[in-house]
């Protein structure tokens, strides 16, 4: 099987509930992304994050440790923001694979995530990154391996983050994605391959 760059896995059945929860979560304390080298701010801001699930050892630690994993982690814990968001929690619990970190990532209008790779974060290496856009626009361009991913709000996508990828938000509103990092198992591998065949 050739390398899969991205695949549309599913569509959520409750987009209205997700939007209501997002409205509440926007009032939380979001953190600027720590990797300033890999993005450029726009006229309305840059790239920020809200942790929803983190390493168990950081459950009561500073939010920056909750949002960005810097060591090898074996146990993960939902944070209060996720526990009080039943629609988002339902999406995560519907995944029949081990879920690691979960966070909301917001790319403001005019901002860009520069081309980069997240080494080893792909199906073949046993790690997978899933994206679920909650808020997006037609001028949001997400590229993986030089190909544009046609993401729409409410769609769950697998992204091969081990390949070069970049994002540019040329729209007037921020893009907000639910980003889920998972361990690959048979269920997830078969889901991605079936989606790739359908495409």
C-alpha positions as CSV (number, residue, x, y, z in Angstrom):
1,X,0.0,0.0,0.0
2,X,1.4,3.4,-0.9
3,X,1.8,6.2,1.6
4,X,-1.4,7.9,2.5
5,X,-1.1,11.7,2.8
6,X,-4.6,12.3,4.1
7,X,-8.1,10.7,4.2
8,X,-11.6,11.8,5.0
9,X,-12.7,9.3,7.7
10,X,-16.2,10.5,8.8
11,X,-18.6,13.4,9.3
12,X,-20.0,14.3,12.6
13,X,-23.8,14.0,13.2
14,X,-24.1,16.9,15.7
15,X,-22.4,20.0,14.2
16,X,-24.8,22.4,16.0
17,X,-23.9,20.9,19.5
18,X,-20.2,21.2,18.6
19,X,-20.6,24.9,17.7
20,X,-22.4,25.6,21.0
21,X,-19.6,24.0,22.9
22,X,-16.9,25.9,20.9
23,X,-18.6,29.2,21.8
24,X,-18.2,28.4,25.5
25,X,-14.6,27.1,25.0
26,X,-13.6,30.4,23.3
27,X,-13.9,32.1,26.7
28,X,-11.2,29.8,28.1
29,X,-7.5,30.8,28.5
30,X,-5.9,29.9,25.1
31,X,-2.1,29.8,24.9
32,X,0.1,31.0,22.0
33,X,1.8,28.1,20.2
34,X,5.3,27.6,21.6
35,X,6.9,27.0,18.2
36,X,7.2,30.5,16.9
37,X,9.8,29.4,14.3
38,X,7.1,27.5,12.4
39,X,4.4,30.1,11.9
40,X,3.8,33.7,10.9
41,X,1.3,35.9,12.6
42,X,-1.5,37.6,10.7
43,X,-3.1,41.0,11.2
44,X,-5.6,39.5,13.7
45,X,-3.2,37.2,15.7
46,X,-1.2,34.0,15.3
47,X,-1.6,30.4,16.3
48,X,-2.9,29.4,19.7
49,X,-4.1,26.3,21.5
50,X,-6.5,25.1,24.2
51,X,-5.6,21.7,25.8
52,X,-8.5,19.3,26.3
53,X,-6.6,16.0,27.1
54,X,-3.1,15.8,28.4
55,X,-0.5,13.6,30.0
56,X,-1.9,12.4,33.3
57,X,1.2,13.7,35.2
58,X,0.4,17.3,33.9
59,X,-3.3,17.3,34.9
60,X,-2.8,20.0,37.5
61,X,0.4,21.5,36.0
62,X,0.9,24.7,34.1
63,X,-1.3,24.8,30.9
64,X,1.8,25.0,28.7
65,X,2.7,21.5,29.8
66,X,-0.8,20.3,29.2
67,X,-0.9,21.7,25.7
68,X,2.5,20.5,24.4
69,X,3.9,17.0,25.1
70,X,7.7,17.2,25.5
71,X,8.4,13.7,26.9
72,X,7.3,10.1,26.3
73,X,3.9,9.7,27.9
74,X,2.1,6.5,28.7
75,X,-1.1,7.7,30.5
76,X,-3.5,10.5,29.4
77,X,-6.3,12.3,31.2
78,X,-9.3,14.4,30.0
79,X,-9.2,18.0,31.3
80,X,-12.3,19.7,32.8
81,X,-12.9,21.7,29.6
82,X,-13.4,18.4,27.7
83,X,-15.4,16.8,30.5
84,X,-17.8,19.7,30.3
85,X,-18.1,19.4,26.5
86,X,-20.3,16.3,25.9
87,X,-20.5,16.6,22.1
88,X,-16.7,16.9,21.7
89,X,-16.2,14.1,24.2
90,X,-18.6,11.9,22.2
91,X,-16.5,12.4,19.1
92,X,-13.4,11.3,20.9
93,X,-15.1,8.4,22.6
94,X,-16.3,7.2,19.2
95,X,-12.7,6.5,18.2
96,X,-12.0,2.8,18.7
97,X,-8.3,3.4,19.2
98,X,-6.1,4.7,22.1
99,X,-6.4,8.5,22.2
100,X,-3.4,10.5,23.5
101,X,-3.5,14.3,23.4
102,X,-6.5,16.3,22.3
103,X,-6.5,20.1,21.8
104,X,-8.2,22.9,20.0
105,X,-5.9,24.8,17.6
106,X,-6.8,28.2,16.3
107,X,-5.1,29.9,13.3
108,X,-6.1,33.5,13.1
109,X,-7.0,35.4,10.0
110,X,-3.9,36.1,7.9
111,X,-1.7,33.8,9.8
112,X,0.4,31.0,8.3
113,X,1.9,27.7,9.6
114,X,5.1,27.3,7.7
115,X,6.1,24.1,5.9
116,X,7.4,21.5,8.4
117,X,7.2,17.8,9.4
118,X,6.3,16.2,12.7
119,X,8.8,13.3,12.4
120,X,7.2,9.8,13.0
121,X,3.6,11.1,13.3
122,X,2.0,8.9,10.7
123,X,0.2,5.6,10.2
124,X,3.3,3.7,9.2
125,X,5.1,4.7,12.5
126,X,2.1,3.8,14.8
127,X,1.0,7.4,15.5
128,X,-1.8,9.2,13.9
129,X,-3.0,12.8,13.9
130,X,-6.7,13.5,13.2
131,X,-8.2,16.9,12.5
132,X,-11.9,17.9,12.9
133,X,-12.5,21.5,11.7
134,X,-15.0,23.2,13.9
135,X,-14.7,26.6,12.3
136,X,-13.2,27.2,8.9
137,X,-13.6,29.2,5.7
138,X,-13.2,28.8,1.9
139,X,-9.9,30.7,2.0
140,X,-8.2,28.3,4.4
141,X,-5.6,26.3,2.6
142,X,-4.2,23.1,4.3
143,X,-1.5,21.3,2.3
144,X,0.1,17.9,2.9
145,X,2.9,16.7,0.5
146,X,2.0,19.6,-1.9
147,X,-1.7,18.6,-2.1
148,X,-4.6,20.7,-0.7
149,X,-6.8,18.9,1.8
150,X,-10.4,19.9,1.1
151,X,-11.4,20.1,4.8
152,X,-14.9,21.3,5.7
153,X,-16.4,21.9,9.1
154,X,-17.6,18.7,10.8
155,X,-15.4,16.4,8.8
156,X,-12.8,14.1,10.5
157,X,-9.6,13.8,8.6
158,X,-6.4,11.7,9.0
159,X,-3.3,13.8,8.2
160,X,0.1,12.3,7.6
161,X,2.0,14.8,9.7
162,X,5.3,13.1,8.9
163,X,5.1,14.6,5.4
164,X,5.7,18.2,4.8
165,X,2.6,20.2,5.6
166,X,1.6,23.8,5.9
167,X,-1.5,26.0,6.4
168,X,-2.5,29.5,5.4
169,X,-5.6,31.3,6.5
170,X,-6.5,33.9,3.9
171,X,-10.0,34.2,5.2
172,X,-11.6,36.8,7.5
173,X,-12.2,34.5,10.4
174,X,-10.1,32.2,12.5
175,X,-9.8,28.5,11.7
176,X,-10.3,26.2,14.7
177,X,-9.6,22.5,14.5
178,X,-10.0,19.8,17.1
179,X,-6.7,18.0,16.9
180,X,-6.5,14.4,18.2
181,X,-3.3,12.3,18.4
182,X,-3.9,8.6,18.5
183,X,-2.1,5.3,18.6
184,X,-2.6,3.3,15.5
185,X,-4.4,0.0,15.8
186,X,-6.1,-2.3,13.3
187,X,-9.4,-0.4,13.5
188,X,-7.8,3.0,12.6
189,X,-5.5,1.5,9.9
190,X,-8.5,-0.1,8.2
191,X,-10.6,3.0,8.5
192,X,-7.9,5.1,6.8
193,X,-7.2,2.6,4.0
194,X,-10.9,2.2,3.3
195,X,-11.3,6.0,3.1
196,X,-8.3,6.2,0.8
197,X,-9.9,3.6,-1.5
198,X,-13.2,5.5,-1.6
199,X,-11.5,8.8,-2.5
